[in-house]
Amino acid sequence: GAVQLALGWAGWKTYAETDGLRCAAMGMLGGALFKNSRPNEALLVLQASLAVRRRDFSRDKNGMLVAQSNLAACLGKLGRDNEALVLGREIYAGRMATLGVSQNTIMSGSNLTYSLNQARLFGETKALARDQLLPAA
Protein backbone atom coordinates (compact mmCIF):
# COMPACT_ATOMS: atom_id res chain seq x y z
CA GLY A 1 0.00 0.00 0.00
CA ALA A 2 2.06 2.91 1.29
CA VAL A 3 5.30 1.73 -0.32
CA GLN A 4 3.63 1.29 -3.71
CA LEU A 5 2.14 4.78 -3.42
CA ALA A 6 5.53 6.25 -2.54
CA LEU A 7 7.26 4.47 -5.41
CA GLY A 8 4.56 5.56 -7.84
CA TRP A 9 4.80 9.22 -6.81
CA ALA A 10 8.60 9.11 -6.91
CA GLY A 11 8.61 7.57 -10.37
CA TRP A 12 6.09 10.06 -11.68
CA LYS A 13 8.21 12.98 -10.45
CA THR A 14 11.59 11.51 -11.47
CA TYR A 15 11.22 10.34 -15.07
CA ALA A 16 10.55 12.37 -18.21
CA GLU A 17 6.99 12.23 -19.55
CA THR A 18 7.95 10.20 -22.63
CA ASP A 19 10.02 7.73 -20.60
CA GLY A 20 8.54 4.26 -20.38
CA LEU A 21 9.50 4.10 -16.71
CA ARG A 22 7.33 7.13 -15.95
CA CYS A 23 4.45 5.49 -17.75
CA ALA A 24 4.95 2.35 -15.66
CA ALA A 25 5.19 4.47 -12.49
CA MET A 26 1.92 6.18 -13.40
CA GLY A 27 0.25 2.80 -13.74
CA MET A 28 1.71 1.70 -10.40
CA LEU A 29 0.52 4.88 -8.71
CA GLY A 30 -2.98 4.56 -10.17
CA GLY A 31 -3.16 0.95 -9.04
CA ALA A 32 -1.94 1.83 -5.56
CA LEU A 33 -4.49 4.63 -5.22
CA PHE A 34 -7.23 2.23 -6.35
CA LYS A 35 -6.13 -0.50 -3.94
CA ASN A 36 -6.00 2.04 -1.10
CA SER A 37 -9.66 2.99 -1.58
CA ARG A 38 -8.93 6.24 -3.38
CA PRO A 39 -10.71 5.56 -6.70
CA ASN A 40 -11.41 9.21 -7.57
CA GLU A 41 -7.70 10.02 -7.42
CA ALA A 42 -6.83 6.76 -9.15
CA LEU A 43 -9.16 7.62 -12.01
CA LEU A 44 -7.23 10.78 -12.88
CA VAL A 45 -3.87 9.01 -12.79
CA LEU A 46 -5.11 5.98 -14.76
CA GLN A 47 -6.65 8.23 -17.41
CA ALA A 48 -3.37 10.13 -17.72
CA SER A 49 -1.42 6.87 -17.90
CA LEU A 50 -3.62 5.57 -20.71
CA ALA A 51 -3.35 8.88 -22.58
CA VAL A 52 0.47 8.74 -22.40
CA ARG A 53 0.43 5.11 -23.57
CA ARG A 54 -1.81 5.99 -26.52
CA ARG A 55 0.37 8.94 -27.46
CA ASP A 56 3.89 7.56 -26.93
CA PHE A 57 3.69 3.76 -26.60
CA SER A 58 0.83 2.71 -28.88
CA ARG A 59 2.86 -0.19 -30.28
CA ASP A 60 2.90 -1.86 -26.86
CA LYS A 61 -0.46 -3.58 -27.26
CA ASN A 62 -0.22 -5.55 -24.02
CA GLY A 63 0.68 -2.46 -22.00
CA MET A 64 -2.24 -0.64 -23.58
CA LEU A 65 -4.64 -3.45 -22.68
CA VAL A 66 -3.36 -3.56 -19.09
CA ALA A 67 -3.84 0.21 -18.76
CA GLN A 68 -7.35 -0.07 -20.19
CA SER A 69 -8.15 -2.92 -17.79
CA ASN A 70 -7.03 -0.91 -14.78
CA LEU A 71 -9.09 2.07 -15.92
CA ALA A 72 -12.16 -0.12 -16.55
CA ALA A 73 -11.94 -1.57 -13.02
CA CYS A 74 -11.71 1.93 -11.56
CA LEU A 75 -14.67 3.16 -13.61
CA GLY A 76 -16.70 0.18 -12.42
CA LYS A 77 -15.79 0.90 -8.80
CA LEU A 78 -17.02 4.46 -9.27
CA GLY A 79 -20.34 3.22 -10.69
CA ARG A 80 -19.52 4.39 -14.21
CA ASP A 81 -20.66 1.07 -15.60
CA ASN A 82 -21.37 2.16 -19.17
CA GLU A 83 -17.85 3.52 -19.59
CA ALA A 84 -16.42 0.37 -18.02
CA LEU A 85 -18.48 -1.71 -20.45
CA VAL A 86 -17.16 0.18 -23.49
CA LEU A 87 -13.59 -0.42 -22.32
CA GLY A 88 -14.38 -4.04 -21.47
CA ARG A 89 -15.48 -4.67 -25.04
CA GLU A 90 -12.31 -3.04 -26.39
CA ILE A 91 -10.13 -5.05 -24.02
CA TYR A 92 -11.72 -8.37 -24.90
CA ALA A 93 -11.51 -7.64 -28.64
CA GLY A 94 -7.88 -6.56 -28.22
CA ARG A 95 -6.97 -9.72 -26.32
CA MET A 96 -8.64 -11.90 -28.95
CA ALA A 97 -6.81 -10.04 -31.73
CA THR A 98 -3.38 -10.17 -30.10
CA LEU A 99 -3.45 -13.42 -28.10
CA GLY A 100 -6.31 -15.49 -29.46
CA VAL A 101 -7.63 -17.85 -26.83
CA SER A 102 -5.45 -17.49 -23.74
CA GLN A 103 -5.79 -17.18 -19.99
CA ASN A 104 -5.67 -13.37 -20.29
CA THR A 105 -8.34 -13.43 -22.99
CA ILE A 106 -10.61 -15.61 -20.87
CA MET A 107 -10.10 -13.31 -17.86
CA SER A 108 -10.94 -10.29 -20.03
CA GLY A 109 -14.04 -12.11 -21.24
CA SER A 110 -15.01 -12.88 -17.66
CA ASN A 111 -14.62 -9.21 -16.74
CA LEU A 112 -16.74 -8.32 -19.75
CA THR A 113 -19.52 -10.66 -18.61
CA TYR A 114 -19.53 -8.85 -15.25
CA SER A 115 -19.88 -5.48 -17.01
CA LEU A 116 -22.63 -6.85 -19.24
CA ASN A 117 -24.49 -8.08 -16.15
CA GLN A 118 -24.13 -4.66 -14.51
CA ALA A 119 -25.69 -3.16 -17.64
CA ARG A 120 -28.46 -5.79 -17.43
CA LEU A 121 -27.54 -7.17 -20.86
CA PHE A 122 -28.20 -10.73 -19.78
CA GLY A 123 -28.70 -12.16 -23.28
CA GLU A 124 -25.33 -10.90 -24.39
CA THR A 125 -23.74 -12.16 -21.17
CA LYS A 126 -25.18 -15.61 -21.74
CA ALA A 127 -24.09 -15.69 -25.38
CA LEU A 128 -20.53 -14.61 -24.58
CA ALA A 129 -20.17 -17.14 -21.78
CA ARG A 130 -21.80 -20.00 -23.68
CA ASP A 131 -20.36 -19.43 -27.16
CA GLN A 132 -16.88 -18.08 -26.48
CA LEU A 133 -15.71 -18.47 -22.90
CA LEU A 134 -16.86 -21.98 -22.02
CA PRO A 135 -15.49 -23.59 -25.21
CA ALA A 136 -12.16 -21.79 -24.65
CA ALA A 137 -11.82 -23.01 -21.08
N, C-alpha and C positions, 0 to 999 in steps of 0.2 A: 503494500500500500504506500506508505510514506516514502520509502526508498525509490519505488518506481516513479512516484510523482516528482521527487527531487531530481532523479536522472533525466526524466522527460523535460522538465523546465531547464535544466542545465544544458541539455543537448539543443533545445530550441534556441537558447541564447548564444550558444557557442559557435554553431556551424552556419555557414552561408546558406541563404534561402534555396539555392539550386543544388546544394550538396545532398546527396542521398542519405547521409547520416542525419541531417536535420529532418528530412522527411520521415525517417524511421523514428527519430525522437518525438516528432509530433504525434505519430501513431501511438507510441508508447504513452505519452502524456495523456492523449485522449482516452486510451484504454484505462489508464490509472484513475483518471477523473471519473469515468463511468463506473469502475469497480468500487470506488470510494463514495458511491451514492451522490455524485455531483453531475447528473446527466445534462443539465442546462449548460454548464461550462464545457463538458465533454463535447457536446454538439458543435460548439463553435470551433474547437480545436480539430475535431474529426472532419468537419466541412472544409476547413483550411487545408488539412492534410490531403484530402481527396483532390482539392483544387490544384495543389502543387503537383501531385502525382499526374493529374490529367495534363497539366501544362508542361512539366519537365521530364516525366518518367512514363509517358504513355505506352512505351514499348514493353514495360514490365507488367504484363497482363495479370500475373498472379498477385503482385503487390497491389494492383488496382482493385482486384476482386476482394482482397483482404480488407482494404480501406473501405470499400463499399459495404462489406459485411459488417464491419464495426459501426459504420454510420447507420445502417439499417437497424441494427440492434438498439442503438441509442434512440433513434426515431420511434421505434416500437415502445421503448421504455417511457418515452414522453407522451405516448398516446397518439402519435402521428402515424397511425396505422396505414393510411393510404400512401403516404410517402415511403414508408417501409416496404409496402407491397410492390411499388414500382421498382425500387432497388432490388428487392428479392427476385423479381422476374429477370432483371438484368443480370444479376449474379448467377442465377441458375443457368440462363442461356450462355453466359460467358464460360462457366465451368464445363458445360456440355461441349461448347465449341473448342475449348483449349485442352480439356482432359478426357472428354468422352465419359464413359461410365467409370467413376472412381469413388473412393471414400469421400473426398471433398465434394464431389458432385452430388452424391446421395445426401450428405449433410446439408448442402445448399438447398436441395429439393425438400428436405424435411423442414428447414426453416421457412421455405416458401409455403408449404402446406399450413404452417402455423399462421402466417400472414393472411393466407386465403381464408382460414377459419375466422380470424379476427374480423375480416371484411364480410363474413357471412356468405362466402362464395363456396358453399359446401359441395356443389356439383363439380366444380373445378378442382377442389381439394381431392375429392374421391377419384376423379379421373387421373390426376397426377399421381396419386399414391398407387392406384391399381395398375395403370398402364405403363408408368415409367419407373417408379421407385421400387415397387415390389419385385418386378422382373430383374432389376439391376442388383438387388440384394442377394 
